[in-house]
Amino acid sequence: MEIVVASAAVGGHVSMRIASQLTTELAEETGWQLIPPISPGSAKYLNRIAATAPGRAMMSLGSQARGAFTVLMNIHNIRFAGPALLKTKGKRAALVHDAWPQYQADIVDLAARYGLDHVFVTARDAVRDLSAMDSSRTYEWMPESLAREPVQPLPLGEKSIDVFQIGRRYETYHEAIAPALESAEKSYLYEREKGVIAIPDHSDFLRALGQSKVSICFPSSLTHPERSGNVETMTLRYLQSMASNCIIVGKAPAEMIDLFGYNPVVEADLSDPTGQILEILADTGRYADLVESNARAVMENHRWSNRIELIRAYFTA
């Protein structure tokens, strides 16, 4: 058997939807066998898992494969893919998101426990930290990428929503621009109640993003430094915004500038955020070339299908 793709996507959270989407697309693109998640997956439970039909099937497929791969939105989800990883005699690799400083010791520990030979990480700064902590396996940067999702971009001149900032936000910036946008009668889409998802349906979310002129994007190291510490990374929202023909205003992580070869973000003027955002909205047409370049760069070079080639190369080397 070729490679097995062991899904660790359990539950209905948005991150699990993304993990499921990535593993499904990986299996379809490569023809590798997709194994559904099963819990728990640590070695001491293998006998218990083997007593169930799904567990036997998963372990049988894992033992026949010459390699196994899983996508982990959080390293602790590895237990759901564990049986396939533990039974695989060939190469074992994973793509790990959310490699924040507080999780890095667990990443090193669980990579060893599940016998991972190669760990792809979405944050370049985290690769630096993990490589310094653990020299027994390879940590490699694999930037975030856009899966096969139905982005619905409108041309910049046809958009009806002025500013979009749904999800994690930079409160200082939000509090500065919100009153000015309201006074100027500009539409601003954001979460009105903290913790309540403003657009729970993913299709509606993509539709609204596609109708937005400006998308506000700041890295988590700026919005949530207590979590992200010194790890500054490009998140999926940047790529979704670019594919949706939005002008991105905020801050570009250094890794993103290096990845694209230019700065795709209009850097926020934190000394005059209201003046800048209103000036941008007064003449969005002058950003048309940047918007077009950004959308083309994402669709050509930063899809999940582009990253899959790196995974395929690892297993065929």
Backbone bond lengths (Angstrom), bond angles and torsions (degrees), N, CA, C in turn:
res aa  C-N    CA-C-N  psi(-1)  N-CA   C-N-CA  omega(-1)  CA-C   N-CA-C  phi
1 M - - - 1.462 - - 1.522 109.74 -
2 E 1.314 115.79 149.36 1.457 121.07 178.09 1.535 110.67 -71.52
3 I 1.306 117.07 -125.87 1.462 123.10 -177.09 1.525 108.73 -104.58
4 V 1.330 117.16 144.70 1.452 120.16 172.30 1.522 108.79 -102.14
5 V 1.329 115.75 141.54 1.456 122.18 175.45 1.521 106.11 -106.37
6 A 1.313 116.44 105.89 1.459 121.57 -175.48 1.517 109.90 -91.06
7 S 1.314 116.89 112.30 1.455 120.55 -178.99 1.527 110.96 -74.65
8 A 1.334 115.24 137.94 1.466 121.14 174.63 1.521 109.91 -118.11
9 A 1.324 116.40 18.27 1.469 121.88 -176.21 1.523 110.16 -86.17
10 V 1.316 115.87 104.18 1.463 122.15 -179.18 1.520 108.65 -127.16
11 G 1.340 116.94 132.34 1.453 120.80 177.45 1.514 111.90 98.89
12 G 1.329 116.21 176.79 1.454 121.54 -172.73 1.512 114.56 -104.57
13 H 1.332 118.37 4.36 1.455 120.62 -178.95 1.523 110.24 -62.93
14 V 1.328 116.53 152.77 1.458 120.77 -177.17 1.520 112.06 -57.90
15 S 1.328 117.57 -35.15 1.465 119.96 179.23 1.520 111.54 -65.59
16 M 1.330 116.62 -32.69 1.460 119.84 178.00 1.522 111.20 -72.64
17 R 1.335 115.81 -32.20 1.464 118.36 174.83 1.523 110.01 -63.38
18 I 1.329 116.14 -40.67 1.460 120.35 179.42 1.523 110.26 -65.31
19 A 1.337 117.34 -45.17 1.468 121.00 179.96 1.518 110.93 -60.45
20 S 1.332 116.38 -42.87 1.466 120.51 178.91 1.518 110.87 -63.69
21 Q 1.331 115.98 -41.03 1.459 121.24 179.38 1.526 111.02 -62.35
22 L 1.329 116.46 -43.77 1.460 120.42 -178.08 1.527 111.86 -67.88
23 T 1.336 117.34 -43.61 1.463 119.05 -179.07 1.527 111.06 -67.77
24 T 1.325 116.90 -39.12 1.467 120.38 179.10 1.521 110.69 -63.59
25 E 1.336 116.08 -46.17 1.465 119.63 -179.68 1.523 111.15 -65.40
26 L 1.339 116.90 -37.17 1.467 120.46 177.80 1.522 111.03 -61.10
27 A 1.333 116.38 -45.70 1.464 120.47 179.87 1.530 111.01 -63.76
28 E 1.325 116.50 -40.22 1.468 120.06 -179.23 1.524 111.49 -68.08
29 E 1.332 116.82 -40.52 1.466 120.85 -177.58 1.525 111.81 -69.30
30 T 1.329 116.76 -35.54 1.460 120.68 -173.14 1.528 113.73 -99.24
31 G 1.349 116.19 -21.14 1.458 119.78 -173.04 1.512 112.86 80.05
32 W 1.340 116.75 9.59 1.455 120.78 178.10 1.528 110.33 -74.79
33 Q 1.330 116.35 158.40 1.461 122.67 -176.29 1.520 110.60 -78.59
34 L 1.334 116.99 123.98 1.463 121.76 177.18 1.516 109.31 -90.75
35 I 1.324 116.31 127.30 1.464 122.34 178.85 1.519 108.35 -110.76
36 P 1.318 118.93 126.97 1.465 120.60 179.98 1.527 111.31 -68.69
37 P 1.337 117.00 158.64 1.464 119.69 -178.34 1.519 112.38 -69.99
38 I 1.321 115.40 150.35 1.461 121.33 174.48 1.521 107.60 -144.96
39 S 1.316 117.06 145.62 1.459 121.26 -177.26 1.528 109.77 -129.54
40 P 1.355 117.10 147.53 1.455 128.36 -5.58 1.526 110.85 -86.11
41 G 1.340 117.25 173.70 1.449 119.16 -173.60 1.506 115.65 -128.98
42 S 1.315 119.07 13.41 1.454 118.71 178.42 1.530 109.76 -82.09
43 A 1.301 115.91 159.89 1.463 121.42 -170.00 1.529 112.94 -56.59
44 K 1.313 118.72 -37.09 1.473 120.17 -174.48 1.524 112.73 -69.09
45 Y 1.355 116.90 -12.29 1.459 119.91 -179.80 1.528 112.93 -100.55
46 L 1.321 118.08 2.42 1.456 119.80 -174.22 1.527 112.28 -59.34
47 N 1.327 117.37 -39.30 1.471 119.81 -179.94 1.521 111.10 -64.19
48 R 1.333 116.38 -40.46 1.458 120.07 178.81 1.532 110.93 -65.98
49 I 1.340 115.62 -41.09 1.461 120.08 178.55 1.520 110.72 -64.07
50 A 1.330 116.37 -39.14 1.463 120.98 -178.29 1.524 112.39 -64.09
51 A 1.329 116.98 -16.47 1.462 120.42 179.96 1.525 111.89 -81.56
52 T 1.339 117.51 -7.48 1.460 120.76 179.13 1.529 110.06 -107.66
53 A 1.323 115.90 149.87 1.467 119.62 -179.13 1.534 112.02 -61.08
54 P 1.366 118.93 -46.82 1.463 117.97 177.96 1.526 112.56 -61.68
55 G 1.327 115.32 -38.49 1.460 119.28 179.60 1.514 112.01 -64.44
56 R 1.333 116.63 -43.56 1.471 120.03 178.77 1.526 110.45 -62.21
57 A 1.318 116.41 -42.36 1.464 120.02 -179.47 1.530 110.60 -63.66
58 M 1.338 115.56 -43.77 1.461 119.65 -178.74 1.523 111.23 -63.83
59 M 1.317 116.20 -45.29 1.456 120.30 -178.13 1.519 111.26 -68.98
60 S 1.318 116.42 -34.53 1.467 119.97 178.57 1.523 110.42 -65.61
61 L 1.339 115.72 -45.19 1.456 119.17 178.24 1.530 110.77 -63.37
62 G 1.326 115.80 -41.89 1.458 119.49 179.19 1.510 112.47 -61.18
63 S 1.336 117.09 -41.34 1.468 120.44 -177.12 1.521 112.56 -71.13
64 Q 1.343 116.94 -22.99 1.464 120.37 -179.76 1.522 112.57 -88.13
65 A 1.323 117.32 -14.64 1.459 121.16 -173.63 1.525 111.21 -81.54
66 R 1.309 115.01 154.93 1.469 119.45 175.49 1.530 110.89 -97.44
67 G 1.326 116.42 10.25 1.446 121.11 176.44 1.508 110.75 177.97
68 A 1.327 116.30 160.15 1.463 120.90 179.16 1.515 109.31 -142.87
69 F 1.348 114.62 145.18 1.460 121.10 -178.79 1.523 108.74 -138.20
70 T 1.329 116.45 145.22 1.456 120.03 175.80 1.524 110.16 -142.75
71 V 1.328 115.83 154.55 1.463 123.08 176.23 1.521 107.82 -107.67
72 L 1.325 116.45 124.71 1.466 121.25 -175.93 1.523 109.72 -121.08
73 M 1.321 116.41 113.39 1.455 119.42 174.83 1.525 109.96 -70.94
74 N 1.314 115.94 -26.89 1.454 123.34 174.24 1.523 106.80 -142.65
75 I 1.310 117.76 137.03 1.465 120.98 -173.86 1.521 112.31 -56.82
76 H 1.334 118.26 -29.81 1.462 120.59 -177.41 1.534 112.72 -68.99
77 N 1.336 117.54 -16.80 1.464 120.01 176.86 1.523 112.77 -73.05
78 I 1.317 116.87 -3.10 1.461 120.12 -178.73 1.530 111.47 -60.62
79 R 1.333 117.30 -24.09 1.463 119.43 -179.01 1.530 111.68 -63.05
80 F 1.332 117.54 -25.83 1.457 119.86 -179.30 1.531 112.38 -76.65
81 A 1.314 116.43 -20.81 1.461 121.17 176.99 1.524 111.27 -105.86
82 G 1.327 115.86 -1.93 1.456 121.92 -171.84 1.518 117.56 -53.36
83 P 1.337 119.50 -47.55 1.465 119.14 -177.17 1.522 113.86 -56.39
84 A 1.321 117.13 -42.57 1.465 119.49 179.56 1.523 110.55 -66.44
85 L 1.339 116.61 -40.25 1.456 119.83 179.58 1.519 111.43 -64.95
86 L 1.329 115.74 -44.07 1.459 120.11 -175.93 1.521 112.79 -68.18
87 K 1.310 117.75 -29.62 1.464 120.75 -177.87 1.530 113.19 -88.71
88 T 1.333 116.21 -15.72 1.465 119.06 -178.97 1.521 110.58 -71.60
89 K 1.321 115.66 131.29 1.466 120.43 -178.54 1.527 111.44 -90.70
90 G 1.335 117.02 -15.24 1.459 119.94 -177.95 1.514 112.47 -94.15
91 K 1.312 115.66 -150.50 1.460 121.44 -178.35 1.529 111.21 -67.22
92 R 1.309 115.24 145.42 1.465 121.16 177.37 1.522 108.74 -130.01
93 A 1.309 116.57 127.46 1.461 120.48 -177.99 1.520 110.22 -143.18
94 A 1.315 115.38 161.75 1.463 120.69 179.72 1.514 109.29 -148.95
95 L 1.332 115.22 154.14 1.459 122.60 169.30 1.521 106.97 -106.28
96 V 1.326 116.70 122.53 1.464 121.89 -175.30 1.528 110.21 -114.11
97 H 1.334 114.91 123.47 1.458 121.55 171.13 1.535 108.66 -95.39
98 D 1.302 116.82 174.90 1.473 122.62 175.02 1.523 112.57 50.92
99 A 1.316 116.92 50.10 1.472 120.75 179.30 1.527 109.53 -89.48
100 W 1.336 115.07 55.18 1.455 120.73 -179.37 1.527 110.19 -71.33
101 P 1.328 118.97 159.99 1.469 121.19 -175.46 1.523 114.58 -51.78
102 Q 1.344 117.91 -39.00 1.464 119.19 -176.87 1.525 113.02 -70.13
103 Y 1.339 117.76 -14.89 1.461 121.44 179.43 1.527 113.05 -100.95
104 Q 1.325 117.25 -7.93 1.467 118.64 -170.31 1.525 113.51 -66.42
105 A 1.321 118.20 -37.24 1.471 119.94 176.86 1.526 110.30 -64.01
106 D 1.338 117.25 -38.03 1.472 121.22 177.65 1.525 110.98 -67.38
107 I 1.337 116.80 -36.59 1.465 119.79 178.01 1.518 109.95 -61.45
108 V 1.309 116.65 -46.20 1.472 120.83 178.78 1.530 110.51 -62.00
109 D 1.329 116.57 -45.05 1.470 120.79 -178.20 1.524 111.90 -65.20
110 L 1.316 117.31 -47.38 1.463 120.51 -176.21 1.530 111.95 -74.48
111 A 1.321 117.51 -29.62 1.466 119.97 174.39 1.516 110.01 -62.41
112 A 1.334 116.25 -38.99 1.469 120.22 177.46 1.525 110.80 -71.45
113 R 1.334 117.44 -42.24 1.463 120.94 -176.61 1.527 111.80 -64.02
114 Y 1.326 116.57 -35.67 1.462 119.69 -178.61 1.534 112.77 -99.59
115 G 1.307 115.72 9.05 1.459 120.44 172.69 1.512 115.05 66.73
116 L 1.332 117.48 34.43 1.456 119.89 178.35 1.530 109.38 -71.72
117 D 1.321 115.87 129.43 1.460 120.60 177.04 1.527 111.27 -87.51
118 H 1.339 115.41 -30.76 1.452 120.86 -171.66 1.525 108.28 -141.74
119 V 1.310 116.24 129.60 1.461 120.82 -179.04 1.529 108.60 -122.97
120 F 1.321 115.38 111.77 1.460 120.97 172.54 1.526 107.48 -83.17
121 V 1.326 117.22 137.77 1.467 122.20 -176.64 1.522 108.41 -131.11
122 T 1.336 116.83 136.80 1.464 119.98 -174.84 1.523 113.28 -76.44
123 A 1.332 118.24 -17.07 1.470 121.33 -178.86 1.522 110.23 -107.36
124 R 1.334 116.88 121.60 1.471 120.33 -178.54 1.523 111.51 -63.66
125 D 1.329 117.49 -39.31 1.466 119.72 179.38 1.522 111.51 -62.06
126 A 1.333 116.85 -34.70 1.466 120.31 179.12 1.524 111.17 -69.35
127 V 1.323 117.28 -33.85 1.471 120.37 175.95 1.526 109.71 -60.07
128 R 1.317 115.94 -42.90 1.472 120.85 176.63 1.528 110.84 -57.07
129 D 1.330 116.67 -48.00 1.462 120.76 -177.58 1.525 112.08 -67.37
130 L 1.336 116.98 -45.85 1.460 120.97 -177.00 1.525 111.91 -66.62
131 S 1.320 116.58 -38.41 1.464 120.22 178.65 1.518 110.85 -64.07
132 A 1.325 117.32 -34.68 1.460 121.00 177.65 1.523 111.40 -70.90
133 M 1.342 116.76 -30.62 1.467 121.51 -178.73 1.528 113.00 -81.98
134 D 1.331 116.66 -28.96 1.471 120.66 -169.60 1.525 109.74 -143.27
135 S 1.321 116.93 109.85 1.466 121.54 -179.95 1.522 112.22 -98.89
136 S 1.338 117.55 5.24 1.466 120.24 -174.48 1.523 113.38 -87.74
137 R 1.322 117.70 -5.83 1.464 121.55 176.96 1.530 108.09 -149.02
138 T 1.313 116.41 169.85 1.460 121.10 -177.17 1.525 110.79 -96.54
139 Y 1.309 115.73 130.27 1.462 122.08 171.93 1.531 106.56 -110.17
140 E 1.328 116.09 127.94 1.458 120.85 -174.89 1.529 110.11 -131.71
141 W 1.317 115.27 139.36 1.461 120.74 179.00 1.526 110.39 -73.69
142 M 1.328 116.32 125.95 1.458 122.98 170.50 1.519 106.72 -129.92
143 P 1.326 117.88 99.29 1.469 120.50 -174.78 1.526 112.42 -59.23
144 E 1.318 114.68 157.28 1.465 120.80 173.37 1.522 109.25 -52.04
145 S 1.315 116.35 154.85 1.459 120.56 179.87 1.520 109.32 -148.90
146 L 1.318 114.59 165.06 1.460 121.09 -176.32 1.519 109.37 -96.52
147 A 1.315 116.03 121.35 1.465 121.02 178.02 1.527 109.43 -76.50
148 R 1.323 114.70 177.91 1.466 119.99 178.81 1.523 107.86 -75.65
149 E 1.322 117.27 85.68 1.455 119.93 179.05 1.519 108.74 -125.36
150 P 1.304 116.83 151.81 1.473 120.65 -172.00 1.519 113.12 -78.95
151 V 1.346 117.22 70.36 1.459 118.81 173.93 1.527 107.91 -61.46
152 Q 1.309 115.48 145.71 1.473 120.40 -174.23 1.527 110.34 -128.24
153 P 1.336 117.21 66.73 1.462 119.64 -174.87 1.518 112.96 -76.39
154 L 1.313 115.34 135.90 1.458 121.54 170.01 1.529 107.97 -98.68
155 P 1.318 118.62 153.73 1.468 120.19 172.09 1.525 109.27 -56.28
156 L 1.318 116.54 146.64 1.459 121.27 -175.24 1.527 112.21 -53.76
157 G 1.320 117.84 -38.65 1.456 121.13 -177.22 1.520 114.68 -74.51
158 E 1.346 117.35 -9.15 1.465 120.79 -178.15 1.525 113.39 -107.11
159 K 1.307 117.61 5.54 1.467 121.10 -175.39 1.527 111.29 -79.12
160 S 1.327 116.07 147.30 1.465 120.90 -174.92 1.528 114.06 -112.67
161 I 1.324 118.28 -13.55 1.465 121.95 178.49 1.525 107.28 -102.32
162 D 1.318 117.12 128.38 1.467 119.63 -175.72 1.522 112.82 -75.92
163 V 1.336 116.86 -52.59 1.470 120.04 -174.54 1.515 109.70 -134.00
164 F 1.331 115.76 138.16 1.470 123.17 -177.31 1.525 108.29 -125.10
165 Q 1.328 117.04 127.10 1.469 121.68 174.15 1.528 108.66 -151.06
166 I 1.326 114.61 78.86 1.464 121.00 -179.67 1.521 109.10 -104.62
167 G 1.322 116.17 134.52 1.465 120.83 -179.72 1.514 110.76 102.09
168 R 1.335 115.53 -152.54 1.465 120.89 -179.55 1.524 109.71 -57.00
169 R 1.343 116.60 132.59 1.455 118.53 -176.96 1.528 111.29 -138.99
170 Y 1.312 113.38 159.78 1.458 121.99 177.14 1.524 106.82 -89.72
171 E 1.327 116.13 102.42 1.459 120.82 -170.36 1.526 112.94 -60.13
172 T 1.330 116.92 -40.34 1.459 119.88 -179.00 1.529 110.60 -58.97
173 Y 1.318 116.29 -43.09 1.465 121.24 -179.82 1.531 110.27 -69.67
174 H 1.333 115.99 -44.72 1.465 120.46 179.61 1.516 111.43 -58.55
175 E 1.313 117.31 -45.59 1.463 120.94 -177.96 1.523 112.03 -66.18
176 A 1.328 116.07 -25.18 1.463 119.87 178.85 1.522 111.53 -78.11
177 I 1.338 117.75 -41.75 1.473 119.50 -172.94 1.520 113.78 -88.79
178 A 1.348 118.29 -26.11 1.467 120.39 -174.30 1.523 113.01 -57.16
179 P 1.338 119.79 -50.67 1.480 119.02 -179.18 1.523 112.35 -64.07
180 A 1.322 117.02 -37.62 1.470 120.45 -178.77 1.518 111.04 -66.76
181 L 1.336 116.82 -40.25 1.462 119.93 178.72 1.524 110.93 -66.39
182 E 1.330 115.67 -38.91 1.459 118.99 178.61 1.529 110.76 -65.48
183 S 1.320 116.91 -43.13 1.467 120.81 179.96 1.524 111.49 -63.78
184 A 1.325 115.23 -33.49 1.468 119.96 -179.29 1.520 111.83 -86.41
185 E 1.349 116.17 2.89 1.467 122.73 -179.74 1.533 111.72 59.29
186 K 1.330 114.90 41.11 1.456 121.29 175.47 1.527 108.50 -100.01
187 S 1.311 116.30 140.46 1.472 119.90 -179.68 1.518 109.86 -78.48
188 Y 1.313 115.42 132.74 1.464 122.00 -176.82 1.521 107.00 -134.49
189 L 1.327 115.70 114.42 1.457 121.49 -177.28 1.523 109.38 -98.26
190 Y 1.324 116.55 114.35 1.471 121.43 179.00 1.526 108.51 -152.89
191 E 1.314 116.21 169.72 1.468 121.16 -179.55 1.521 108.95 -74.92
192 R 1.320 115.16 117.50 1.461 119.88 -177.76 1.523 111.67 -77.39
193 E 1.323 115.91 -28.12 1.470 120.62 179.75 1.519 108.50 -122.27
194 K 1.316 116.92 120.33 1.454 122.18 -175.93 1.529 110.63 -59.54
195 G 1.318 115.63 131.33 1.461 121.00 178.60 1.508 114.26 89.74
196 V 1.323 117.08 -9.74 1.468 121.44 179.21 1.531 108.24 -102.92
197 I 1.324 116.64 120.51 1.457 120.68 -177.85 1.528 109.53 -66.54
198 A 1.321 115.86 121.78 1.466 120.13 -174.09 1.525 112.20 -70.56
199 I 1.334 116.14 -36.11 1.469 120.70 -179.58 1.524 107.62 -131.04
200 P 1.315 118.33 86.28 1.468 120.64 -174.19 1.522 114.34 -67.78
201 D 1.321 118.20 -30.21 1.460 120.20 -178.99 1.526 109.59 -81.11
202 H 1.337 116.66 127.39 1.462 120.37 -173.87 1.525 111.75 -66.00
203 S 1.303 118.50 -38.17 1.466 120.92 178.93 1.529 110.87 -63.93
204 D 1.336 115.84 -40.80 1.467 119.94 177.33 1.529 110.60 -64.92
205 F 1.328 115.30 -37.90 1.466 120.53 178.07 1.528 110.75 -60.65
206 L 1.336 116.68 -49.09 1.460 120.55 -179.68 1.525 111.70 -64.89
207 R 1.334 116.17 -35.44 1.454 120.24 178.79 1.538 110.17 -64.89
208 A 1.334 116.24 -43.74 1.465 120.40 179.72 1.529 110.77 -65.85
209 L 1.324 116.90 -40.13 1.460 120.13 178.30 1.531 110.25 -63.31
210 G 1.316 116.29 -40.29 1.458 120.97 178.86 1.509 113.25 -66.20
211 Q 1.339 117.21 -20.96 1.470 121.87 179.65 1.533 111.98 -94.79
212 S 1.340 116.28 1.04 1.470 120.33 -174.07 1.525 111.68 -97.30
213 K 1.319 115.12 138.88 1.472 120.69 178.96 1.527 110.70 -78.39
214 V 1.327 116.31 -46.68 1.460 121.95 -176.34 1.525 109.61 -120.04
215 S 1.318 116.20 133.35 1.471 121.43 173.34 1.528 107.75 -117.41
216 I 1.316 116.04 126.03 1.461 121.34 -179.20 1.530 109.40 -87.61
217 C 1.326 116.92 123.60 1.472 121.11 -178.69 1.525 110.33 -136.94
218 F 1.323 115.41 120.09 1.459 122.11 172.73 1.529 108.27 -125.80
219 P 1.323 118.56 147.18 1.469 119.69 178.01 1.524 111.48 -70.57
220 S 1.313 114.75 154.79 1.459 120.23 -178.93 1.527 112.21 -62.03
221 S 1.328 117.64 -26.64 1.467 120.61 179.13 1.522 111.30 -63.16
222 L 1.326 116.51 -21.39 1.464 121.36 177.50 1.523 111.72 -96.52
223 T 1.337 116.98 -40.37 1.469 120.07 -177.59 1.523 112.27 -80.99
224 H 1.348 117.39 -33.07 1.465 121.89 -177.74 1.537 110.06 -137.46
225 P 1.326 117.30 65.30 1.470 120.24 -176.41 1.523 113.79 -62.92
226 E 1.344 116.83 -26.22 1.469 118.95 179.29 1.517 111.21 -66.29
227 R 1.322 118.78 -24.26 1.461 122.82 177.63 1.526 111.38 -93.92
228 S 1.312 116.40 -44.73 1.461 120.82 -169.11 1.520 113.85 -89.22
229 G 1.318 117.66 -21.55 1.457 120.24 178.09 1.519 111.95 55.40
230 N 1.341 115.91 -126.70 1.464 120.46 -177.26 1.524 112.83 -93.97
231 V 1.341 117.29 14.62 1.464 121.29 179.71 1.527 108.83 -97.63
232 E 1.327 115.27 104.77 1.465 121.75 177.57 1.526 107.48 -104.75
233 T 1.339 117.18 124.31 1.461 118.88 -174.67 1.527 112.11 -146.18
234 M 1.313 114.28 156.23 1.462 122.21 176.48 1.522 109.13 -80.20
235 T 1.312 116.87 126.81 1.460 120.97 179.30 1.529 110.48 -99.88
236 L 1.315 115.07 170.48 1.457 121.25 -177.41 1.527 112.22 -59.29
237 R 1.337 117.76 -31.72 1.462 120.50 -175.91 1.529 111.91 -60.17
238 Y 1.319 117.36 -36.02 1.461 119.89 176.55 1.530 110.07 -57.36
239 L 1.343 116.33 -48.63 1.459 120.57 -176.45 1.527 111.60 -68.40
240 Q 1.336 116.56 -40.79 1.466 119.84 177.06 1.526 110.64 -60.74
241 S 1.317 116.86 -40.28 1.461 121.53 -179.49 1.523 111.08 -66.74
242 M 1.321 116.61 -41.19 1.461 120.47 179.10 1.524 110.95 -65.28
243 A 1.337 116.27 -44.20 1.466 120.28 179.37 1.524 111.55 -66.86
244 S 1.338 117.20 -20.70 1.459 122.16 -178.69 1.524 112.99 -94.51
245 N 1.339 116.77 12.17 1.470 121.89 177.46 1.526 112.92 63.17
246 C 1.328 116.28 35.27 1.467 120.03 177.21 1.525 110.40 -93.50
247 I 1.322 115.48 150.87 1.468 121.25 165.45 1.522 105.50 -81.08
248 I 1.304 118.06 120.09 1.468 120.06 179.61 1.518 108.70 -90.92
249 V 1.316 115.78 124.64 1.459 122.01 175.60 1.525 107.53 -117.27
250 G 1.323 117.00 132.61 1.460 120.12 -178.98 1.505 110.86 157.27
251 K 1.335 114.99 -123.05 1.470 120.45 179.16 1.520 109.04 -142.44
252 A 1.311 116.22 129.90 1.464 120.95 176.94 1.518 109.29 -88.67
253 P 1.332 118.48 124.37 1.458 120.13 172.70 1.530 110.25 -59.87
254 A 1.317 116.95 149.29 1.462 120.87 -178.90 1.516 111.44 -57.14
255 E 1.349 116.91 -38.20 1.459 119.72 -179.19 1.527 111.31 -63.94
256 M 1.318 116.60 -30.94 1.459 120.16 -179.27 1.528 111.12 -71.01
257 I 1.327 116.67 -41.21 1.457 120.62 177.78 1.522 110.12 -62.72
258 D 1.331 116.57 -41.77 1.465 120.65 178.18 1.525 110.90 -65.89
259 L 1.322 116.19 -39.51 1.463 121.12 -177.55 1.526 111.75 -65.86
260 F 1.314 117.27 -42.53 1.461 121.80 -177.08 1.522 112.80 -86.97
261 G 1.317 115.97 -21.80 1.456 119.22 -177.34 1.515 113.37 82.71
262 Y 1.314 117.49 6.37 1.467 124.15 175.65 1.521 106.63 -163.05
263 N 1.321 117.12 171.47 1.459 120.48 178.53 1.529 109.53 -93.17
264 P 1.345 117.95 110.18 1.467 120.15 -178.93 1.523 113.84 -82.69
265 V 1.328 116.85 0.28 1.465 122.17 -174.56 1.528 110.21 -109.28
266 V 1.322 116.40 139.74 1.461 121.20 168.47 1.526 106.14 -81.15
267 E 1.320 116.02 107.40 1.462 120.04 -174.05 1.529 110.54 -63.70
268 A 1.326 114.48 128.91 1.466 119.84 -177.77 1.521 110.94 -65.29
269 D 1.306 115.76 134.95 1.458 121.96 174.95 1.532 107.03 -88.15
270 L 1.317 116.01 96.31 1.464 120.13 -175.46 1.528 112.26 -73.60
271 S 1.321 116.40 -11.51 1.468 118.82 175.82 1.527 111.48 -83.24
272 D 1.327 116.66 -21.54 1.472 121.41 178.35 1.529 109.54 -149.76
273 P 1.327 117.83 64.10 1.471 119.98 -175.77 1.528 113.44 -63.63
274 T 1.339 117.56 -37.28 1.466 119.47 -177.80 1.524 111.38 -70.25
275 G 1.326 116.09 -43.35 1.459 119.02 178.49 1.514 111.44 -62.07
276 Q 1.326 116.84 -41.09 1.461 120.03 -178.99 1.522 112.08 -66.51
277 I 1.346 118.16 -46.92 1.465 120.21 -175.41 1.526 110.47 -65.41
278 L 1.331 117.53 -37.55 1.470 120.23 178.87 1.528 110.99 -70.01
279 E 1.324 116.51 -34.76 1.465 120.50 177.26 1.529 110.94 -66.46
280 I 1.324 116.25 -40.21 1.472 120.41 177.83 1.521 110.37 -62.95
281 L 1.329 116.17 -45.93 1.464 120.38 -178.04 1.531 112.07 -67.53
282 A 1.320 116.43 -25.19 1.466 119.66 -179.81 1.525 111.86 -71.19
283 D 1.334 116.28 -22.14 1.467 119.39 -179.05 1.533 109.69 -150.81
284 T 1.329 115.79 70.44 1.471 119.51 -179.14 1.525 111.56 -67.65
285 G 1.335 116.92 -22.94 1.455 120.08 -176.52 1.516 113.90 -60.63
286 R 1.328 117.43 -26.92 1.463 118.63 -178.46 1.529 112.32 -72.74
287 Y 1.336 116.31 -8.29 1.468 120.13 176.71 1.534 111.60 -102.55
288 A 1.317 116.35 8.24 1.466 119.98 -174.93 1.521 112.24 -60.33
289 D 1.330 117.97 -40.88 1.472 120.79 -179.19 1.532 110.67 -65.34
290 L 1.331 116.82 -41.06 1.461 120.35 178.54 1.526 110.44 -64.21
291 V 1.331 116.85 -44.32 1.464 121.81 179.49 1.528 110.30 -60.09
292 E 1.311 116.37 -44.22 1.465 120.70 -179.58 1.532 110.88 -65.51
293 S 1.333 117.16 -43.65 1.466 120.87 178.66 1.520 111.38 -62.74
294 N 1.325 116.39 -41.15 1.463 121.09 -179.85 1.525 111.58 -63.25
295 A 1.332 116.21 -46.87 1.469 120.00 -178.73 1.525 110.35 -63.17
296 R 1.309 116.66 -42.01 1.464 119.89 -179.74 1.533 110.91 -65.66
297 A 1.332 117.42 -41.39 1.466 120.97 -179.44 1.526 111.34 -62.45
298 V 1.326 116.51 -42.34 1.469 119.73 -179.81 1.523 110.93 -66.01
299 M 1.308 116.84 -49.04 1.459 120.28 -174.75 1.532 112.22 -68.03
300 E 1.324 117.09 -26.78 1.464 119.65 -179.41 1.524 113.45 -90.26
301 N 1.342 117.04 -33.67 1.465 118.91 -168.94 1.519 116.30 -125.61
302 H 1.319 117.90 -9.77 1.465 117.94 -171.81 1.532 112.67 -130.77
303 R 1.329 114.70 34.57 1.453 120.87 170.23 1.527 108.74 -87.07
304 W 1.326 116.38 161.46 1.462 120.93 175.33 1.529 110.87 -59.97
305 S 1.314 116.81 -31.30 1.466 120.04 178.00 1.526 111.36 -61.66
306 N 1.351 117.60 -32.20 1.468 120.78 175.40 1.520 111.10 -66.88
307 R 1.320 117.03 -40.61 1.468 120.63 -179.53 1.532 111.07 -71.66
308 I 1.318 116.74 -31.00 1.461 120.58 179.47 1.527 110.54 -58.72
309 E 1.309 116.80 -33.01 1.464 119.54 179.10 1.528 110.96 -63.05
310 L 1.329 118.27 -34.15 1.464 121.44 176.28 1.528 111.02 -66.52
311 I 1.338 115.75 -39.29 1.469 120.43 179.18 1.527 109.85 -67.37
312 R 1.323 115.27 -44.81 1.456 119.58 179.13 1.545 110.35 -60.55
313 A 1.325 116.28 -41.50 1.468 120.43 -179.91 1.526 111.56 -62.89
314 Y 1.330 116.36 -38.01 1.469 119.29 178.38 1.530 111.29 -61.68
315 F 1.329 116.84 -45.46 1.462 119.34 -176.91 1.524 113.63 -75.90
316 T 1.326 117.62 -19.83 1.455 118.99 -179.70 1.528 113.20 -96.87
317 A 1.339 116.46 -7.76 1.459 119.92 -178.98 1.533 111.27 -68.82
